[in-house]
Amino acid sequence: MTPRQARVAVASRSFAGNAALRAELAARYPNVTFTEFPGILQGDALIAFLRGHERAIVGLEPVDDRVLSHVPELEVISKYGVGLDGLDIEAIMRRGIRLGWTGGVNRRSVAELTLAFAIALLHRLPECDVALRRGEWHKLVGRQLTGRTVGIVGCGFVGKELVNLLEPFGCRLLAHDIRDYPEFYRTHSVTPVPLSQLLEAADVVTLHVPLDRSTRGLIGAGELEQMRPGTCLINAARGGLVDEDALADALERGHLAGAACDVFQMEPEAHPRLLALPTFMGTPHIGGATEEAQLAMGRAAIDGLETARVPDSNWPCA
């Protein structure tokens, strides 16, 4: 069987719902099965869908060792999107399955959403919107993003793109990352600092790290307490990075001025306490949900069906 004769399963509903991507994939692989399931396939439903296919494109579907054990015919998995937390990389490695992945393919879209969150929170748009819908005309006094201190936790693909977008605002930029980017920091006047120093100094803290053992619960009650009163927190990276109960506590007592999350611990559900707060702004994981980003992610996933390789211990992070 040649690579183009392989049977391809597209489990990602976002990919499957895009007519342009469907056509481009079908032109390269005639034998394709697209999901028609309205939700996220997982467990036995995902196993049943993947059976009989040598290659697959997945998005948010959790692919663990149990799933892989029931589809031994699966040779290649290509990722639609950048988050790898839904994939059991160790199991994929152990089984010799090739993985197609392109980091940062949706970086502009996520960075733009983060910038929108920062401006909205500082100008108190969520509070104004809630009040106006209640028939209350309150001109709440906000703050400009211009000249503020922005702390970027994770200065990879999205973090760097955000730095570029922030250039016209004259912000003081702090970054915390396990990797060092001295040339980039120098060129863009970014100051690398420990996480505690970033939390204590920033007016806006924004998270752009993958979810793994080292980052789960990265921002808990202690970290929120380190932030100055009036700080705004943004999470457009991954649910699980922030203790949502602790965040709700910090917002309820007015320690934080506001928070915005595009991602949540229990997707597709959002934390009800957060949603009830006028200082909170939430969106349903739309960081990569732009026309441009979807095409870029989809085309990278199509290419990944052929460029995939077996992961190793040095496999990169999103």
C-alpha positions as CSV (number, residue, x, y, z in Angstrom):
1,M,0.0,0.0,0.0
2,T,1.4,3.4,-1.0
3,P,1.0,6.3,1.5
4,R,-1.7,7.9,-0.6
5,Q,-3.7,4.6,-0.5
6,A,-3.8,4.7,3.3
7,R,-7.2,4.9,5.0
8,V,-7.4,8.2,6.9
9,A,-9.8,8.9,9.8
10,V,-10.5,12.6,10.6
11,A,-11.7,12.7,14.2
12,S,-11.5,16.5,14.6
13,R,-14.9,18.0,14.1
14,S,-13.4,21.4,13.3
15,F,-11.4,19.9,10.5
16,A,-14.3,17.8,9.3
17,G,-16.6,20.9,9.2
18,N,-14.3,22.9,7.0
19,A,-15.2,22.4,3.3
20,A,-11.8,23.7,2.0
21,L,-9.8,21.3,4.2
22,R,-12.0,18.4,3.4
23,A,-11.5,19.0,-0.3
24,E,-7.7,19.4,0.0
25,L,-7.4,16.2,2.1
26,A,-9.6,14.2,-0.3
27,A,-7.5,15.3,-3.2
28,R,-4.4,13.7,-1.6
29,Y,-6.1,10.8,0.1
30,P,-9.1,9.3,-1.7
31,N,-10.0,7.0,1.2
32,V,-11.1,9.3,4.0
33,T,-13.6,9.0,6.8
34,F,-14.8,12.3,8.4
35,T,-16.5,12.3,11.8
36,E,-20.1,13.3,11.9
37,F,-20.2,13.2,15.7
38,P,-21.4,16.5,17.2
39,G,-19.0,16.4,20.2
40,I,-15.5,15.2,21.0
41,L,-14.9,11.5,20.3
42,Q,-13.3,9.7,23.2
43,G,-13.0,6.3,24.7
44,D,-15.0,3.5,23.0
45,A,-16.5,5.9,20.5
46,L,-13.1,7.1,19.4
47,I,-11.8,3.5,19.1
48,A,-14.8,2.5,16.9
49,F,-14.2,5.5,14.7
50,L,-10.4,4.9,14.3
51,R,-10.7,1.1,13.6
52,G,-9.7,0.1,10.1
53,H,-7.6,3.2,9.4
54,E,-3.8,3.5,9.1
55,R,-3.7,7.2,9.6
56,A,-5.7,9.7,11.6
57,I,-6.1,13.4,12.1
58,V,-7.1,14.3,15.7
59,G,-7.8,17.6,17.4
60,L,-9.1,17.6,21.0
61,E,-9.7,13.9,21.1
62,P,-7.9,12.1,24.0
63,V,-5.6,9.4,22.5
64,D,-4.3,7.3,25.3
65,D,-2.7,3.8,25.6
66,R,-6.1,2.1,25.9
67,V,-7.3,3.6,22.6
68,L,-4.1,2.8,20.8
69,S,-4.2,-0.8,22.1
70,H,-7.5,-1.3,20.3
71,V,-6.4,0.1,17.0
72,P,-3.0,-1.7,16.2
73,E,-3.4,-0.9,12.5
74,L,-3.0,2.9,13.2
75,E,0.5,3.9,12.0
76,V,0.3,7.7,11.9
77,I,-1.4,10.4,14.0
78,S,-1.4,13.9,12.8
79,K,-2.4,16.8,15.1
80,Y,-4.9,19.4,14.2
81,G,-3.8,22.3,16.5
82,V,-0.8,22.6,18.7
83,G,-1.8,21.2,22.2
84,L,-0.2,17.8,22.9
85,D,-1.7,17.3,26.3
86,G,-4.5,15.1,24.9
87,L,-2.0,12.6,23.5
88,D,-0.1,10.0,25.4
89,I,3.3,10.7,23.9
90,E,5.0,7.9,25.8
91,A,2.5,5.3,24.5
92,I,2.9,6.6,21.0
93,M,6.6,6.3,21.3
94,R,6.5,2.8,22.8
95,R,4.2,1.6,20.0
96,G,6.4,3.2,17.3
97,I,3.5,5.3,15.9
98,R,4.6,8.3,13.9
99,L,3.2,11.7,15.0
100,G,2.7,14.7,12.8
101,W,2.8,18.0,14.7
102,T,3.6,21.7,13.8
103,G,4.2,24.0,16.7
104,G,2.9,27.6,16.7
105,V,0.7,27.2,13.6
106,N,-2.1,29.2,15.2
107,R,0.2,31.7,17.1
108,R,-1.2,34.9,15.5
109,S,-4.8,34.0,16.3
110,V,-4.1,33.2,19.9
111,A,-1.9,36.3,20.4
112,E,-4.6,38.5,18.9
113,L,-7.2,37.0,21.3
114,T,-4.8,37.6,24.2
115,L,-4.3,41.2,23.2
116,A,-8.1,41.6,23.0
117,F,-8.5,40.2,26.5
118,A,-5.9,42.5,27.9
119,I,-7.5,45.6,26.5
120,A,-11.0,44.4,27.5
121,L,-10.0,43.7,31.1
122,L,-8.1,46.9,31.6
123,H,-10.9,49.0,30.2
124,R,-13.4,47.0,32.4
125,L,-15.5,45.9,29.4
126,P,-17.0,42.8,31.0
127,E,-18.3,44.9,33.9
128,C,-19.6,47.6,31.7
129,D,-21.4,45.1,29.5
130,V,-23.1,43.3,32.5
131,A,-24.2,46.6,33.9
132,L,-25.6,47.9,30.6
133,R,-27.6,44.8,30.1
134,R,-29.1,45.4,33.5
135,G,-30.2,48.8,32.5
136,E,-27.4,50.5,34.5
137,W,-25.4,53.3,33.0
138,H,-22.1,53.2,34.9
139,K,-19.1,54.8,33.3
140,L,-16.5,52.7,35.1
141,V,-13.0,54.1,35.0
142,G,-10.5,51.7,33.5
143,R,-6.8,51.8,32.6
144,Q,-4.9,51.9,29.3
145,L,-2.7,49.1,28.2
146,T,-0.2,51.6,27.0
147,G,2.8,51.8,29.4
148,R,1.6,48.8,31.6
149,T,3.8,46.0,32.7
150,V,2.9,42.8,31.0
151,G,4.2,39.5,32.3
152,I,4.4,36.7,29.7
153,V,4.6,33.2,31.2
154,G,6.0,31.1,28.4
155,C,7.7,33.0,25.6
156,G,7.5,30.4,22.9
157,F,5.6,30.7,19.6
158,V,2.5,32.6,21.0
159,G,4.5,34.5,23.6
160,K,6.9,35.9,21.0
161,E,4.0,36.8,18.7
162,L,2.3,38.7,21.6
163,V,5.5,40.6,22.2
164,N,5.4,41.8,18.6
165,L,1.7,42.8,18.9
166,L,2.5,44.8,22.1
167,E,5.2,46.9,20.5
168,P,3.1,49.9,19.7
169,F,1.8,50.0,23.3
170,G,5.1,50.8,24.9
171,C,4.7,48.2,27.6
172,R,7.3,47.0,30.0
173,L,7.7,43.4,29.1
174,L,8.7,40.6,31.5
175,A,9.0,36.9,30.6
176,H,9.4,33.7,32.4
177,D,10.3,30.5,30.5
178,I,12.2,27.3,31.2
179,R,14.1,28.1,27.9
180,D,16.3,31.1,27.3
181,Y,15.8,33.4,24.3
182,P,18.6,36.0,24.8
183,E,18.7,37.3,21.3
184,F,14.9,37.7,21.1
185,Y,14.8,39.3,24.6
186,R,17.5,41.7,23.6
187,T,16.0,42.7,20.3
188,H,12.5,43.3,21.8
189,S,13.5,44.7,25.2
190,V,12.1,41.8,27.2
191,T,13.4,41.1,30.7
192,P,13.6,37.5,31.7
193,V,12.7,37.0,35.4
194,P,11.7,34.3,37.8
195,L,8.0,33.5,38.0
196,S,7.6,35.0,41.5
197,Q,9.1,38.3,40.3
198,L,6.9,38.4,37.3
199,L,3.8,37.8,39.4
200,E,4.7,40.6,41.8
201,A,5.4,43.2,39.2
202,A,3.0,42.7,36.3
203,D,-0.3,44.6,35.7
204,V,-1.3,41.9,33.3
205,V,-0.2,38.2,33.6
206,T,-0.8,36.0,30.6
207,L,-0.1,32.3,30.3
208,H,1.4,30.7,27.2
209,V,2.8,27.3,28.2
210,P,1.7,23.7,27.4
211,L,0.0,21.6,30.0
212,D,2.2,18.8,31.4
213,R,3.3,17.5,34.8
214,S,5.4,20.6,35.4
215,T,2.8,23.2,34.6
216,R,-0.5,21.7,35.9
217,G,-1.8,24.0,38.6
218,L,0.9,26.5,37.8
219,I,-1.2,29.4,39.1
220,G,-2.8,28.5,42.4
221,A,-3.9,30.4,45.5
222,G,-0.3,31.2,46.5
223,E,0.6,32.5,43.1
224,L,-2.6,34.6,42.9
225,E,-1.8,36.1,46.3
226,Q,1.7,37.1,45.0
227,M,0.0,39.3,42.3
228,R,-0.5,42.9,43.2
229,P,-4.1,44.1,43.9
230,G,-5.6,45.1,40.6
231,T,-3.7,42.7,38.4
232,C,-5.4,41.0,35.4
233,L,-4.9,37.3,34.6
234,I,-5.3,35.8,31.1
235,N,-5.2,32.1,30.3
236,A,-5.5,31.4,26.5
237,A,-3.2,28.4,26.7
238,R,-4.6,25.3,28.5
239,G,-7.2,24.5,31.1
240,G,-5.5,23.0,34.1
241,L,-2.8,25.7,34.4
242,V,-5.0,27.7,36.8
243,D,-6.8,26.6,40.0
244,E,-10.2,27.9,38.9
245,D,-11.6,27.8,42.5
246,A,-8.7,29.9,43.7
247,L,-9.2,32.3,40.8
248,A,-12.9,32.7,41.6
249,D,-11.9,33.4,45.2
250,A,-9.4,36.1,44.1
251,L,-12.0,37.8,41.9
252,E,-14.8,37.6,44.4
253,R,-12.8,39.4,47.1
254,G,-11.5,42.0,44.6
255,H,-7.8,41.1,44.8
256,L,-7.6,40.8,41.0
257,A,-9.2,43.4,38.8
258,G,-10.2,40.9,36.2
259,A,-9.5,37.6,34.5
260,A,-10.1,36.1,31.1
261,C,-10.0,32.4,30.1
262,D,-10.4,30.8,26.7
263,V,-9.7,27.4,28.2
264,F,-11.1,25.5,31.2
265,Q,-10.3,22.5,33.3
266,M,-13.5,20.6,32.4
267,E,-14.1,21.5,28.8
268,P,-16.7,21.7,27.2
269,E,-17.9,23.1,30.6
270,A,-16.8,26.4,32.1
271,H,-16.5,27.0,35.8
272,P,-19.9,28.3,37.0
273,R,-18.5,30.5,39.8
274,L,-16.3,32.3,37.3
275,L,-19.1,32.8,34.8
276,A,-21.2,34.5,37.5
277,L,-18.6,37.2,38.1
278,P,-18.8,40.5,36.3
279,T,-15.0,40.8,36.4
280,F,-14.5,37.6,34.5
281,M,-14.5,37.2,30.7
282,G,-14.8,33.7,29.2
283,T,-14.7,32.2,25.7
284,P,-15.2,28.6,24.6
285,H,-11.7,27.7,23.4
286,I,-11.7,30.0,20.4
287,G,-8.0,30.9,20.4
288,G,-7.4,29.0,17.1
289,A,-11.0,29.5,15.8
290,T,-10.3,32.0,13.0
291,E,-10.6,31.2,9.4
292,E,-6.9,31.8,8.9
293,A,-5.8,29.7,11.8
294,Q,-8.1,26.8,10.9
295,L,-6.7,26.6,7.4
296,A,-3.2,26.8,8.7
297,M,-3.8,24.1,11.3
298,G,-5.6,21.9,8.8
299,R,-2.9,22.2,6.1
300,A,-0.2,21.4,8.7
301,A,-2.2,18.3,9.8
302,I,-2.5,17.2,6.2
303,D,1.2,17.6,5.7
304,G,1.8,15.9,9.0
305,L,0.3,12.7,7.6
306,E,3.5,12.3,5.5
307,T,6.1,14.2,7.5
308,A,5.3,12.4,10.8
309,R,8.0,10.8,12.9
310,V,8.1,8.7,16.0
311,P,8.5,11.0,19.0
312,D,11.5,10.9,21.2
313,S,12.6,12.3,24.6
314,N,13.4,15.6,22.9
315,W,9.9,16.0,21.4
316,P,9.1,19.8,21.4
317,C,6.4,21.6,23.3
318,A,3.6,23.7,21.8
